[in-house]
Amino acid sequence: VNDYQKEAQFRALNAKKDDMTVVVVRDGAKKEMSCHEVVVGDVMILSTGDIVTADCYAIGTSDLSINEKMLTGETVNKRKGEYEMSGGRVLKTPIIFA
């Protein structure tokens, strides 16, 4: 087995390790899919303990707090605020970074 084959095997194992199943709403239907298939416009449905696999806006949150240790170095969960809507437009929404 040469170095190229070892590298290909290593990449394949890493891709499988990083792959997670997420629940999204796409075209009005709830679907389970690989996190690698999420596209702009999908609405991810998150529950306690889920790992966010993409940067996103939080809508319909209830007591949302997030561990942003990898991003900010803070060891305390960061509480995210509520979103605000007026006349069908979103005025303010918390941002979640993956």
C-alpha positions in Angstrom: 0.0 0.0 0.0 1.5 3.3 -1.1 1.3 6.7 0.5 -1.4 7.8 -1.9 -3.7 4.9 -0.9 -3.1 5.6 2.8 -3.9 9.3 2.3 -7.1 8.4 0.4 -8.2 6.0 3.2 -7.4 8.6 5.9 -9.5 11.2 4.0 -12.4 8.7 3.7 -12.3 7.9 7.4 -12.2 11.6 8.4 -15.2 12.4 6.1 -17.2 9.6 7.7 -16.2 10.8 11.2 -17.3 14.4 10.4 -20.6 13.3 8.9 -23.7 13.8 11.1 -27.4 13.4 10.4 -29.4 16.6 10.8 -33.1 17.3 10.5 -34.1 20.1 8.2 -37.2 21.6 6.6 -36.7 21.8 2.8 -39.5 22.6 0.4 -42.0 22.5 3.3 -41.1 18.9 4.3 -39.1 17.7 7.2 -36.2 15.5 6.1 -33.2 13.8 7.7 -30.0 14.2 5.7 -26.2 14.3 6.0 -24.8 17.6 7.3 -22.9 17.9 4.1 -26.1 18.1 2.1 -27.5 21.2 3.9 -27.8 24.2 1.6 -28.7 27.9 2.0 -32.5 28.2 2.7 -32.8 25.0 4.7 -34.2 25.4 8.2 -32.4 23.1 10.6 -34.4 21.8 13.6 -32.2 21.6 16.6 -32.8 20.0 20.0 -30.8 19.8 23.2 -27.2 18.5 22.7 -27.2 18.9 18.9 -24.1 20.1 17.2 -24.6 23.0 14.8 -22.9 22.1 11.5 -23.2 25.5 9.7 -23.4 29.2 10.6 -27.1 30.1 10.9 -29.7 32.4 12.3 -31.8 31.2 15.2 -35.5 31.6 14.9 -38.2 30.3 17.3 -35.7 29.9 20.1 -36.7 29.1 23.7 -34.0 29.6 26.3 -31.1 29.0 23.9 -27.5 28.9 25.2 -24.6 27.8 23.2 -21.0 26.6 24.0 -18.8 28.8 21.8 -15.6 27.7 23.5 -13.9 26.7 20.2 -14.7 30.1 18.7 -14.2 32.5 21.6 -12.3 30.6 24.2 -15.0 31.3 26.8 -15.8 28.3 29.1 -19.3 29.5 30.0 -22.3 28.8 27.7 -23.4 32.0 25.9 -27.1 32.8 26.2 -28.7 33.9 22.9 -31.5 36.4 22.8 -34.9 36.2 21.2 -35.7 37.1 17.6 -38.0 40.0 16.8 -40.4 40.3 13.9 -42.6 43.1 12.6 -44.9 43.1 9.6 -43.6 39.7 8.4 -39.9 41.0 8.5 -37.3 39.8 10.9 -35.8 42.8 12.7 -33.4 41.0 15.0 -32.2 37.5 15.3 -29.4 35.7 17.1 -26.6 34.3 15.0 -25.0 30.9 15.7 -21.5 30.1 14.4 -20.4 26.6 13.7 
